[in-house]
Amino acid sequence: MRNDDPLSFSLAPFLDGATVPVLLAVSGGPDSTALMHAAAIRGAPAGLFVATIDHGLRAGSADEAAEVARLAQELGLPHTVLTWETPRRAGRIQAEARAARYQLLAQHAKSIGANRILTAHTRDDQAETVLMRLIAGSGPAGLAGMRNERPLGEGLHLARPFLDIAKADLVAYCAAHALPFVHDPSNADERFARARLRRLLPLLEGEGLSTERLARLAARIARDEAALAVRAATVLAQVRLAGDGEVLTLDGHRLAGEPVAIVLRVLDTALGHDYAAPPKRLERLENLVLDGILPALARGEALRRTLRGQIIGVGPSGRIRLTPAPPRRPVAPRK
């Protein structure tokens, strides 16, 4: 492969300087098959490993994992099948499968000494993610879409080198190199929201809302979100008063002098937002800040609310105290 090949160019930052093994997550679809092939050709100083998750959700998944293993062997890459054996709950299959996938990959990465996992998410995946989060009512952090790289645990990162590449380009890559790949029927199963949005994307593109524009929107929001996050971290350090154990005290009057966007981010961080997790809806945080904390500070009134397992108290002095809420009492069964 030429070094100016788009796939090779995208992989270079994640492979060329790797001092420990790199783990490739390969399902057997065209995107991840292209990832495995392109990575194998480029190589990595400390070696490449391949893992396939067998969710066991449909017939033939074991055969598909075996096909990935066969191609990995041809490319000289060690391959492991990771099986999801945890009981599943109806109605949450996709969400639980996603969580299980990353948990299994993280465990395997640690076992082989890898500190980075590469997935083959594409620009099309990014566009679908932005639309899903828009429908879910996400704020800027959610509309920034998937990050090129994010923490997946202590000393471990998840990277998406193909996030700026169209899926069609990866399909074409597989065709050009005669690479076999599987078609996941769940991608067209309209019981799932992502599949329904995938069907609508051509209609939106006809109106000018292309996957490229959605991905560009995510990149612009991510850029602004990063700048706001830096400012919010600075403000949090400035308004944070001496704490007592698990109690966090903030200077509410000083905080209220900041723009609302910064106030929201400071409280989001103070409440223990996990930026490695999928972004949450903002409604409850906005209600707390806009309808509770800021009016209470302006009027010099006391306030007591609970959110994310924290008791948020505002005193007449203008101090905001965050204290862990006591465990909820179990609900007694009805007789």
C-alpha positions in Angstrom: 0.0 0.0 0.0 1.3 3.5 -0.8 1.9 5.7 2.1 -0.4 8.3 0.6 -3.3 5.9 0.6 -6.1 7.5 2.6 -6.5 4.4 4.9 -2.8 4.2 5.5 -2.5 7.9 6.1 -5.4 7.7 8.7 -3.8 4.8 10.5 -0.3 6.3 10.7 -0.8 8.3 13.9 -2.1 5.3 15.7 0.4 2.6 14.5 3.7 4.1 13.5 4.8 5.2 17.0 3.1 2.4 19.0 5.5 1.0 21.6 3.1 -1.7 22.8 0.7 -3.9 20.9 -2.4 -2.4 19.2 -5.7 -4.3 19.3 -8.0 -4.2 16.2 -11.7 -4.7 16.7 -13.0 -6.6 13.7 -16.5 -7.8 13.2 -16.2 -9.0 9.7 -18.1 -6.2 8.0 -16.5 -4.2 5.2 -15.4 -1.3 7.5 -13.5 -3.4 10.0 -12.2 -5.8 7.3 -10.7 -2.9 5.5 -9.2 -1.7 8.8 -7.6 -5.1 9.5 -6.2 -5.4 6.0 -4.8 -1.8 5.8 -3.3 -2.1 9.3 -1.7 -5.4 8.5 0.0 -3.9 5.4 1.2 -0.8 7.3 2.2 -2.7 10.4 3.0 -1.6 13.9 6.4 -1.7 15.7 5.1 -3.7 18.7 2.6 -5.9 16.8 -1.1 -6.0 15.9 -3.8 -8.2 17.5 -7.3 -8.9 16.2 -10.4 -9.5 18.3 -13.9 -10.4 17.2 -16.9 -10.2 19.5 -19.5 -13.0 19.1 -22.6 -11.6 20.7 -24.5 -14.8 19.9 -27.5 -12.8 18.8 -28.2 -14.5 15.5 -27.4 -17.7 13.7 -24.2 -17.7 11.8 -22.3 -15.3 14.1 -19.8 -18.0 15.1 -19.1 -18.8 11.4 -18.6 -15.1 10.7 -16.1 -14.9 13.6 -14.3 -17.9 12.1 -14.1 -16.2 8.7 -12.4 -13.2 10.4 -10.0 -15.6 12.1 -9.2 -17.1 8.7 -8.4 -13.8 7.0 -6.4 -12.6 10.1 -4.3 -15.8 9.8 -3.7 -15.1 6.1 -2.5 -11.6 7.1 -0.3 -13.0 9.8 -2.2 -11.5 12.7 -3.2 -13.3 15.9 -6.9 -13.5 16.4 -9.2 -14.1 19.3 -13.0 -14.6 19.5 -14.5 -12.9 22.6 -17.9 -14.3 23.5 -20.7 -12.4 25.2 -22.3 -14.8 27.6 -24.1 -12.3 30.0 -27.9 -12.6 30.2 -29.7 -10.0 28.1 -32.8 -7.9 28.8 -35.4 -7.6 26.1 -35.7 -4.1 24.7 -32.1 -3.1 25.5 -30.2 -5.6 23.4 -28.3 -3.0 21.3 -27.3 -0.9 24.3 -26.2 -3.9 26.3 -24.3 -5.4 23.4 -22.4 -2.1 22.9 -21.5 -2.0 26.6 -20.5 -5.7 26.6 -18.4 -5.2 23.4 -16.3 -2.5 24.9 -15.9 -4.3 28.2 -14.7 -7.5 26.5 -12.3 -5.5 24.2 -10.9 -3.6 27.2 -10.3 -6.8 29.1 -8.6 -8.5 26.2 -6.5 -5.4 25.5 -5.1 -5.4 29.0 -4.4 -9.2 28.8 -2.1 -8.7 25.7 -0.5 -5.5 27.0 -2.2 -3.1 24.5 -3.1 0.4 25.4 -5.1 1.3 22.3 -8.1 -0.3 20.6 -8.9 0.7 17.0 -12.4 0.4 15.6 -13.6 1.1 12.0 -16.3 3.7 12.7 -16.9 5.8 9.6 -18.2 9.2 8.6 -21.6 7.6 8.0 -21.6 6.2 11.6 -20.7 9.7 12.8 -23.6 11.3 10.9 -26.1 8.7 12.3 -24.8 9.3 15.8 -25.3 13.0 15.5 -28.9 12.5 14.3 -29.6 10.0 17.1 -28.3 12.4 19.7 -30.2 15.3 18.2 -33.4 13.4 18.5 -32.5 12.3 22.1 -32.2 16.0 23.1 -28.4 16.0 23.6 -26.5 19.2 24.2 -23.2 20.2 22.5 -21.2 17.3 24.1 -23.5 14.9 22.4 -23.8 16.7 19.1 -20.0 16.7 18.9 -20.5 13.1 18.0 -17.9 10.4 18.5 -14.4 11.5 19.2 -11.4 10.3 17.2 -9.9 9.0 20.4 -11.3 8.7 24.0 -10.4 7.0 27.2 -11.8 3.5 27.7 -10.3 2.8 31.1 -7.1 3.4 33.0 -4.2 3.4 30.6 -6.4 2.4 27.7 -7.8 4.4 24.8 -10.3 3.7 22.0 -9.4 5.2 18.6 -11.4 5.6 15.4 -8.9 6.3 12.6 -11.6 6.2 9.8 -14.1 8.6 11.3 -13.5 11.0 8.4 -13.8 8.4 5.7 -17.0 7.4 3.9 -18.3 3.9 4.3 -18.5 3.6 0.5 -14.7 4.1 0.3 -14.1 1.2 2.7 -16.5 -1.0 0.7 -14.6 0.0 -2.5 -11.3 -0.8 -0.7 -12.5 -4.3 0.1 -13.7 -4.8 -3.5 -10.3 -3.6 -4.9 -8.4 -6.1 -2.7 -10.9 -8.9 -3.1 -11.6 -9.0 0.6 -14.6 -11.1 1.7 -16.9 -9.5 4.3 -20.2 -10.2 5.9 -23.5 -8.2 5.8 -25.0 -7.8 9.3 -28.8 -8.0 8.8 -29.4 -5.9 12.0 -28.1 -2.9 10.0 -31.4 -3.0 8.1 -33.6 -4.1 11.0 -36.0 -1.2 11.5 -36.7 -2.3 15.1 -33.6 -0.4 15.8 -33.4 3.4 15.7 -30.1 3.5 13.9 -31.4 1.4 11.1 -34.5 3.6 10.7 -32.3 6.7 10.5 -30.0 5.0 8.0 -33.1 4.6 5.7 -33.9 8.3 6.1 -30.4 9.6 5.4 -30.7 9.5 1.6 -33.9 11.7 1.9 -32.1 14.2 4.1 -29.1 14.2 1.7 -31.6 15.1 -1.0 -32.4 18.3 1.0 -28.7 19.0 1.5 -28.1 17.4 4.9 -25.4 15.0 3.8 -23.3 12.7 6.0 -20.4 14.9 5.2 -22.2 18.0 6.5 -23.4 16.2 9.6 -19.8 15.1 10.3 -18.5 18.6 9.7 -21.1 19.9 12.2 -19.9 17.4 14.8 -16.3 18.5 14.2 -17.2 22.2 14.6 -19.2 21.6 17.8 -16.4 19.4 19.2 -13.9 22.2 18.6 -16.1 24.7 20.4 -16.9 22.2 23.2 -13.2 21.6 23.8 -12.6 25.4 24.3 -15.6 25.7 26.7 -14.5 22.7 28.6 -11.1 24.3 29.2 -12.8 27.5 30.5 -15.1 25.5 32.7 -12.2 23.6 34.3 -10.5 27.0 35.0 -13.7 28.4 36.6 -14.3 25.2 38.7 -10.8 25.6 40.2 -11.5 29.3 40.9 -14.9 28.8 42.6 -14.0 25.6 44.5 -13.7 26.2 48.2 -12.1 24.0 50.8 -13.9 20.7 50.9 -14.7 18.5 53.8 -14.3 14.8 53.0 -16.8 14.0 50.3 -18.5 17.4 50.5 -17.7 19.8 47.6 -18.4 23.5 48.3 -18.5 26.1 45.5 -18.7 29.9 45.6 -22.1 30.3 44.0 -22.0 34.1 43.6 -18.7 33.9 41.8 -20.0 31.1 39.6 -23.2 32.9 38.8 -21.2 35.7 37.2 -20.1 33.3 34.4 -22.1 32.7 31.2 -24.8 30.0 31.6 -23.0 27.6 29.3 -20.0 27.7 31.7 -22.2 27.3 34.8 -23.8 24.2 33.3 -20.4 22.7 32.5 -19.0 23.4 35.9 -22.0 21.8 37.7 -21.8 18.9 35.2 -18.2 18.3 36.2 -18.8 18.8 39.9 -21.6 16.2 39.8 -19.2 13.7 38.4 -19.9 13.6 34.7 -18.1 10.7 33.1 -16.8 12.0 29.8 -15.9 8.4 28.7 -19.6 7.5 28.8 -22.2 8.4 26.2 -23.5 12.0 26.7 -26.7 12.3 28.7 -29.7 14.5 28.1 -29.4 17.9 29.5 -32.9 18.6 30.7 -32.4 17.6 34.4 -29.2 19.6 34.7 -30.7 22.6 33.0 -33.7 22.5 35.3 -31.4 22.3 38.3 -29.3 25.3 37.2 -31.8 27.5 35.3 -34.9 26.9 37.5 -33.2 26.2 40.8 -29.6 27.2 41.5 -29.4 30.6 39.7 -32.8 31.9 40.9 -32.0 30.9 44.5 -28.6 32.6 44.3 -30.2 35.8 42.9 -32.8 35.9 45.6 -30.6 34.8 48.5 -32.8 31.8 49.1 -32.0 28.3 50.3 -32.4 25.4 47.9 -32.1 21.6 48.2 -32.2 19.3 45.2 -31.0 15.8 44.3 -29.3 14.8 41.1 -27.0 11.9 40.0 -26.8 10.6 43.6 -25.8 14.0 45.0 -27.6 16.4 47.3 -27.2 20.0 46.0 -27.8 22.6 48.6 -27.7 26.4 48.2 -27.5 28.5 51.3 -28.4 32.1 51.9 -24.6 32.9 52.0 -24.4 31.9 48.3 -22.4 28.7 48.8 -23.3 25.6 46.8 -22.7 22.3 48.6 -22.7 18.9 46.9 -23.0 15.9 49.3 -23.4 12.3 48.4 -27.0 11.3 48.8 -27.8 8.3 51.2 -28.6 5.0 49.6 -32.3 4.7 48.6 -34.4 2.4 50.8 -35.6 -0.7 49.0 -39.3 -0.6 48.1 -41.3 -3.0 50.1 -43.3 -5.5 48.0 -47.0 -5.0 47.9 -49.1 -7.4 49.9 
